[in-house]
Amino acid sequence: MRLRRLELIDIRSYDRVVVTFGPGVTVLVGPNAQGKTNLLEAIHRAATGSSHRVSGDGPLVRAGSDHGVVRCELLGDDGRRRTLELEVGVGRRTRTKVDGQQVRRAADAVGALRVALFAPEDIAIVRGDPGERRRFLDDLLTQRRPAFGAARAEYDRALRQRNQLLKRARGLPADARAAAAATIDVWTEQLVTHGTQLIAARIAAVRALSGPVDRFYRELADRPEPVSIRYQASAGRDLGVPDVTEDPSLVPDPAPIADAFRAALAEAAEDEFARGLTLVGPHRDDLELTIGALPAKGYASHGEVWSLALALKLATVQVLAEVGDRPVVLLDDVFAELDTTRRDRLALACAGFEQVLVTAAVEADVPLEGARIEVAQADGLTRLRPREGAAGAA
């Protein structure tokens, strides 16, 4: 897949810009705080339905405006031309169009443009709390299998309802609590139904990632230690699902997962009533990352953390390409954080990708051949200036 044309109107530091991208590498060069990341953020938001920097769409709108527009023209691996358009506003619902037709939900547009973004914040996948690793898996799955987003929404709905009922039941006398338990049981079954789908899909994603992550890590870090990733379910390790199969893309049988999930909820029921909170489920699961014999979190060096986080993101490129169009690779100020060896090895990996968009404050940090676009601000607005022979911007 390739992003051929991007138009931004009143997005972040851009009043209006149109830029065309060719295949291969395009490097956006300019001092920090000029608007390079804003451009990648807009692309990522259009592709995935969310920003990697903020939780809502309001901050994407340029100060002083009440709405902004992101328009993308795409070229699929099969040569098909597509369009994707977002109109984001402050305090109002985002409108999304795919190929000129408005979609009901932003999630319905996911997959039209596929991206794999790596930004410095992504080292939190290794060093951060479990929520960062869950988000990494879910973002990958939402692009790989757009139906996953609907399953996740249903699970979140069941979780909210169940938590509300548990919170209310906490203050009830014993006889009234027994009556409330029957209603909670209805939502427990909903939780198990949708949660089992999430767990099964995540385990399949971990299986698919396992080999590529190990390979990319060894190539980037030039180290012999193997890297392993394992799904840690709060329902327990024994889900009746093997870690490795002959077909890594195969989604595991949901039946034993549902049984283990249901049993773990039953075991935690007393504590859940006492705390008014659901204590077991995909919302409390984690991804175990190991380098050699040691967990990466807490033991990996700074260089190892960077290599592993990069390997995870580069592996998503391969995993996404296995099902559908190859993604556009977005690298936000990454090369500056790497030593010379890792820069060269990352550059070698980029040579195998269809399209790569890179931001850099110092051009010499990026050992990649390709188009250059200079990024600078004037009067608070970002302007793009392509070098001779580079893609166009206006």
C-alpha positions as CSV (number, residue, x, y, z in Angstrom):
1,M,0.0,0.0,0.0
2,R,1.1,3.5,-0.6
3,L,-0.1,6.9,0.5
4,R,0.0,9.0,-2.6
5,R,-1.5,12.3,-1.4
6,L,-2.2,13.9,1.9
7,E,-4.2,17.1,2.5
8,L,-4.5,18.7,5.9
9,I,-6.8,21.7,6.7
10,D,-6.6,23.2,10.1
11,I,-4.9,20.2,11.7
12,R,-2.5,21.0,14.5
13,S,0.1,23.5,13.2
14,Y,-1.1,23.3,9.5
15,D,-3.7,25.7,8.1
16,R,-3.6,24.0,4.8
17,V,-1.0,21.7,3.2
18,V,-1.1,19.2,0.3
19,V,1.8,16.8,-0.1
20,T,2.3,13.9,-2.5
21,F,4.5,11.0,-1.6
22,G,6.3,8.5,-3.9
23,P,7.2,4.9,-3.2
24,G,10.3,4.2,-1.0
25,V,11.6,6.6,1.6
26,T,10.6,10.2,2.3
27,V,12.4,12.0,5.1
28,L,10.7,15.0,6.7
29,V,13.6,17.2,8.0
30,G,13.5,20.1,10.4
31,P,14.2,21.4,13.9
32,N,12.1,20.0,16.8
33,A,8.6,21.5,17.5
34,Q,8.1,22.5,13.8
35,G,5.2,20.1,13.0
36,K,6.9,16.9,11.6
37,T,5.1,14.6,14.1
38,N,1.8,16.4,13.5
39,L,1.9,15.1,10.0
40,L,2.5,11.5,11.0
41,E,-0.1,11.8,13.7
42,A,-2.7,12.8,11.2
43,I,-1.8,9.8,9.0
44,H,-1.9,7.5,12.0
45,R,-5.3,8.9,13.1
46,A,-6.8,8.4,9.7
47,A,-5.5,4.8,9.5
48,T,-6.3,3.5,13.0
49,G,-9.1,5.6,14.4
50,S,-7.0,7.1,17.2
51,S,-4.0,9.3,17.8
52,H,-0.8,7.9,19.3
53,R,-0.5,11.1,21.3
54,V,-3.9,12.1,22.7
55,S,-7.1,10.3,23.6
56,G,-9.6,12.5,21.6
57,D,-9.8,14.3,18.3
58,G,-10.2,17.8,19.8
59,P,-6.5,18.5,20.2
60,L,-5.9,17.7,16.5
61,V,-7.8,20.8,15.4
62,R,-5.7,23.9,14.9
63,A,-6.1,26.5,17.6
64,G,-8.6,29.1,16.6
65,S,-10.6,26.7,14.3
66,D,-13.6,24.7,15.2
67,H,-12.9,21.8,12.8
68,G,-10.1,20.3,10.7
69,V,-9.9,17.9,7.7
70,V,-7.6,15.0,6.9
71,R,-7.8,13.7,3.3
72,C,-5.8,10.8,2.0
73,E,-5.4,9.3,-1.5
74,L,-4.2,5.7,-1.4
75,L,-2.9,3.1,-3.8
76,G,-3.5,-0.5,-2.8
77,D,-1.1,-3.4,-3.5
78,D,-3.6,-4.5,-6.2
79,G,-3.4,-1.0,-7.9
80,R,-6.8,0.1,-6.6
81,R,-7.1,3.8,-5.9
82,R,-9.0,4.7,-2.7
83,T,-9.8,7.8,-0.7
84,L,-10.1,8.4,3.1
85,E,-11.4,11.6,4.6
86,L,-11.9,12.7,8.2
87,E,-13.5,15.8,9.5
88,V,-12.6,16.3,13.2
89,G,-14.1,18.9,15.4
90,V,-13.9,20.3,18.9
91,G,-16.7,18.9,21.0
92,R,-18.4,17.1,18.1
93,R,-18.5,13.7,16.5
94,T,-15.8,13.0,13.8
95,R,-17.2,12.3,10.4
96,T,-15.4,9.8,8.2
97,K,-15.7,9.0,4.5
98,V,-14.2,6.0,2.6
99,D,-14.2,6.3,-1.1
100,G,-16.6,9.2,-0.9
101,Q,-19.2,7.4,1.3
102,Q,-19.7,8.3,4.9
103,V,-19.3,5.5,7.4
104,R,-21.4,5.2,10.5
105,R,-18.4,4.6,12.8
106,A,-14.7,5.5,12.6
107,A,-14.0,1.8,13.2
108,D,-15.6,1.0,9.9
109,A,-12.9,2.9,8.1
110,V,-10.0,1.0,9.7
111,G,-8.1,-1.0,7.1
112,A,-8.6,1.4,4.3
113,L,-5.1,2.8,5.1
114,R,-2.7,0.6,7.0
115,V,0.3,1.9,8.9
116,A,2.9,0.7,11.3
117,L,4.1,3.7,13.5
118,F,7.2,3.7,15.7
119,A,7.7,6.8,18.0
120,P,10.0,7.3,21.0
121,E,7.0,6.8,23.3
122,D,6.7,3.2,22.1
123,I,9.5,2.1,24.4
124,A,6.7,2.1,27.0
125,I,5.5,-1.2,25.3
126,V,8.6,-2.8,27.0
127,R,9.1,-0.6,30.1
128,G,5.5,0.6,30.8
129,D,2.5,-0.9,32.5
130,P,0.4,-3.8,31.1
131,G,-2.0,-1.4,29.5
132,E,0.7,-0.3,27.0
133,R,1.3,-3.9,25.9
134,R,-2.5,-4.6,25.6
135,R,-2.9,-1.4,23.5
136,F,0.0,-2.6,21.2
137,L,-1.7,-5.9,20.6
138,D,-5.2,-4.4,20.1
139,D,-4.0,-1.8,17.7
140,L,-2.3,-4.5,15.6
141,L,-5.4,-6.7,15.7
142,T,-7.8,-3.8,14.8
143,Q,-5.9,-3.2,11.6
144,R,-5.3,-6.9,10.8
145,R,-8.9,-8.0,11.5
146,P,-11.2,-4.9,11.6
147,A,-14.0,-7.0,13.2
148,F,-11.8,-7.2,16.3
149,G,-12.6,-3.6,17.0
150,A,-16.3,-4.4,17.3
151,A,-15.6,-7.4,19.6
152,R,-13.5,-5.1,21.8
153,A,-16.3,-2.5,21.9
154,E,-18.8,-5.2,23.0
155,Y,-16.4,-6.5,25.7
156,D,-15.9,-2.9,27.0
157,R,-19.7,-2.4,27.2
158,A,-20.2,-5.7,29.1
159,L,-17.3,-4.8,31.4
160,R,-18.8,-1.4,32.2
161,Q,-22.2,-2.8,33.0
162,R,-20.8,-5.6,35.1
163,N,-18.6,-3.2,37.1
164,Q,-21.5,-0.9,37.7
165,L,-23.6,-3.8,39.1
166,L,-20.7,-5.0,41.3
167,K,-20.2,-1.5,42.7
168,R,-23.9,-1.2,43.5
169,A,-24.1,-4.7,45.0
170,R,-21.1,-4.1,47.3
171,G,-23.3,-2.1,49.7
172,L,-26.3,-4.4,49.7
173,P,-27.3,-6.8,52.5
174,A,-26.7,-10.5,51.9
175,D,-30.2,-11.3,50.7
176,A,-30.4,-8.4,48.3
177,R,-26.9,-9.2,47.0
178,A,-28.1,-12.7,46.1
179,A,-30.8,-11.2,43.9
180,A,-28.3,-8.8,42.3
181,A,-26.0,-11.8,41.5
182,A,-28.5,-13.2,39.1
183,T,-28.3,-10.0,37.0
184,I,-24.5,-9.9,37.3
185,D,-24.5,-13.5,36.0
186,V,-26.1,-12.3,32.7
187,W,-23.4,-9.8,32.1
188,T,-20.8,-12.3,33.2
189,E,-21.8,-14.5,30.3
190,Q,-21.5,-11.5,28.0
191,L,-18.1,-10.8,29.4
192,V,-17.0,-14.4,28.8
193,T,-18.4,-14.5,25.3
194,H,-16.7,-11.4,24.0
195,G,-13.7,-11.7,26.2
196,T,-12.9,-15.1,24.9
197,Q,-12.9,-13.7,21.4
198,L,-10.4,-11.1,22.4
199,I,-8.1,-13.5,24.2
200,A,-8.1,-16.0,21.3
201,A,-7.3,-13.2,18.8
202,R,-4.5,-11.8,21.0
203,I,-3.0,-15.3,21.4
204,A,-3.1,-15.7,17.6
205,A,-1.4,-12.3,17.2
206,V,1.3,-13.3,19.7
207,R,2.0,-16.5,17.8
208,A,2.3,-14.6,14.6
209,L,4.6,-12.0,16.1
210,S,6.9,-14.4,17.9
211,G,9.2,-15.4,15.0
212,P,9.5,-12.0,13.4
213,V,10.1,-10.2,16.7
214,D,13.0,-12.6,17.5
215,R,14.4,-12.2,14.0
216,F,14.2,-8.4,13.9
217,Y,15.6,-8.1,17.4
218,R,18.7,-10.2,16.6
219,E,19.2,-8.2,13.4
220,L,18.9,-4.8,15.1
221,A,20.8,-5.6,18.3
222,D,23.3,-8.0,16.8
223,R,23.0,-10.1,19.9
224,P,22.7,-13.9,20.2
225,E,20.0,-13.9,23.0
226,P,16.7,-15.2,21.8
227,V,13.6,-13.1,22.4
228,S,10.3,-14.7,23.4
229,I,6.8,-13.2,23.8
230,R,4.0,-14.9,25.7
231,Y,0.4,-14.0,26.5
232,Q,-0.3,-13.7,30.2
233,A,-4.0,-14.2,30.9
234,S,-5.4,-13.1,34.2
235,A,-7.6,-16.2,34.0
236,G,-4.4,-18.3,34.5
237,R,-1.6,-19.8,32.4
238,D,-3.5,-23.0,31.6
239,L,-6.0,-22.0,29.0
240,G,-5.7,-25.3,27.1
241,V,-3.9,-23.4,24.3
242,P,-0.4,-24.3,23.1
243,D,2.1,-21.3,22.8
244,V,3.3,-22.5,19.4
245,T,1.5,-24.3,16.5
246,E,2.5,-25.3,13.0
247,D,0.3,-22.5,11.7
248,P,1.0,-19.3,13.7
249,S,-2.0,-17.5,12.2
250,L,-4.5,-20.1,13.5
251,V,-6.9,-18.7,16.0
252,P,-7.0,-21.1,19.0
253,D,-10.1,-23.0,20.0
254,P,-12.2,-20.7,22.1
255,A,-13.9,-23.4,24.2
256,P,-11.1,-24.1,26.7
257,I,-10.4,-20.4,26.9
258,A,-14.0,-19.7,27.8
259,D,-14.0,-22.5,30.4
260,A,-10.8,-21.2,32.1
261,F,-12.2,-17.6,32.0
262,R,-15.5,-18.6,33.5
263,A,-13.8,-20.7,36.2
264,A,-11.4,-17.8,37.1
265,L,-14.4,-15.4,37.4
266,A,-16.1,-17.9,39.8
267,E,-13.0,-18.2,41.9
268,A,-12.7,-14.4,42.1
269,A,-16.4,-13.7,42.8
270,E,-16.1,-13.0,46.5
271,D,-13.2,-10.6,46.0
272,E,-15.1,-8.9,43.1
273,F,-18.2,-8.3,45.3
274,A,-15.9,-6.9,48.1
275,R,-14.1,-4.5,45.8
276,G,-16.9,-3.8,43.3
277,L,-14.7,-4.5,40.3
278,T,-14.1,-7.2,37.7
279,L,-10.8,-8.7,38.5
280,V,-10.3,-11.2,35.7
281,G,-10.4,-10.7,31.9
282,P,-8.6,-9.3,28.9
283,H,-8.6,-5.8,30.5
284,R,-6.1,-7.2,33.1
285,D,-4.0,-9.4,30.8
286,D,-0.4,-8.7,29.9
287,L,2.3,-9.6,27.3
288,E,5.4,-11.2,28.8
289,L,8.6,-10.1,26.9
290,T,11.8,-12.0,27.6
291,I,15.4,-11.4,26.4
292,G,17.4,-14.6,27.0
293,A,16.3,-15.9,30.4
294,L,15.3,-12.5,31.9
295,P,12.1,-10.4,31.6
296,A,12.8,-7.4,29.4
297,K,11.0,-5.1,31.8
298,G,13.4,-4.2,34.6
299,Y,16.4,-6.0,33.3
300,A,17.0,-4.9,29.7
301,S,19.5,-2.1,29.0
302,H,18.5,1.1,27.2
303,G,19.8,-0.2,23.9
304,E,18.0,-3.6,24.4
305,V,14.7,-1.8,25.2
306,W,15.0,0.3,22.0
307,S,15.9,-2.7,19.9
308,L,13.0,-4.8,21.3
309,A,10.4,-2.0,20.9
310,L,11.6,-1.5,17.4
311,A,11.5,-5.2,16.7
312,L,7.9,-5.4,17.9
313,K,6.8,-2.6,15.6
314,L,8.8,-3.9,12.6
315,A,7.2,-7.3,13.2
316,T,3.8,-5.8,12.9
317,V,4.7,-4.8,9.3
318,Q,5.2,-8.4,8.4
319,V,2.1,-9.6,10.4
320,L,-0.1,-7.0,8.7
321,A,1.2,-7.8,5.3
322,E,0.3,-11.4,5.7
323,V,-3.4,-10.4,5.6
324,G,-4.1,-7.6,3.2
325,D,-2.1,-4.7,1.9
326,R,1.4,-4.0,3.1
327,P,1.4,-1.1,5.6
328,V,3.0,2.3,5.3
329,V,5.9,2.5,7.8
330,L,6.0,5.7,9.9
331,L,9.2,6.4,11.9
332,D,9.0,9.4,14.1
333,D,12.4,10.8,15.2
334,V,13.8,7.2,15.7
335,F,17.2,7.3,14.2
336,A,18.5,10.0,16.6
337,E,18.0,7.6,19.5
338,L,20.1,4.8,18.0
339,D,23.8,4.2,17.7
340,T,25.5,3.9,14.3
341,T,25.2,0.1,14.2
342,R,21.4,0.1,15.0
343,R,20.8,2.9,12.6
344,D,22.4,1.0,9.7
345,R,20.5,-2.2,10.6
346,L,17.2,-0.3,10.8
347,A,18.0,1.3,7.4
348,L,18.6,-2.2,6.0
349,A,15.2,-3.3,7.3
350,C,13.5,-0.2,5.8
351,A,14.9,-1.2,2.3
352,G,12.4,-4.0,2.3
353,F,9.3,-1.9,2.8
354,E,7.0,-0.4,0.1
355,Q,6.8,3.1,1.6
356,V,8.5,4.6,4.6
357,L,7.9,8.1,6.0
358,V,10.6,9.3,8.5
359,T,10.9,12.4,10.6
360,A,14.4,13.7,11.7
361,A,15.7,16.9,13.3
362,V,19.2,16.2,11.8
363,E,19.3,14.8,8.3
364,A,22.7,13.2,8.8
365,D,21.1,10.9,11.4
366,V,19.1,9.1,8.7
367,P,21.2,6.7,6.6
368,L,18.4,6.3,4.0
369,E,18.3,7.2,0.3
370,G,15.1,8.9,-0.7
371,A,13.1,12.2,-1.0
372,R,13.6,15.0,1.4
373,I,11.0,17.5,2.5
374,E,12.1,20.4,4.7
375,V,9.7,21.3,7.6
376,A,9.7,24.7,9.2
377,Q,7.3,27.1,10.9
378,A,6.5,30.7,10.0
379,D,4.1,32.8,12.1
380,G,3.0,29.7,14.0
381,L,2.1,27.7,10.9
382,T,4.0,24.8,9.4
383,R,5.3,24.9,5.9
384,L,6.7,22.1,3.8
385,R,9.4,22.6,1.1
386,P,10.4,19.6,-1.0
387,R,14.0,19.4,-2.2
388,E,14.6,19.1,-5.9
389,G,13.4,15.7,-7.2
390,A,11.4,15.1,-4.0
391,A,7.6,14.7,-3.6
392,G,5.5,17.8,-4.0
393,A,4.0,20.0,-1.3
394,A,1.8,23.1,-1.3
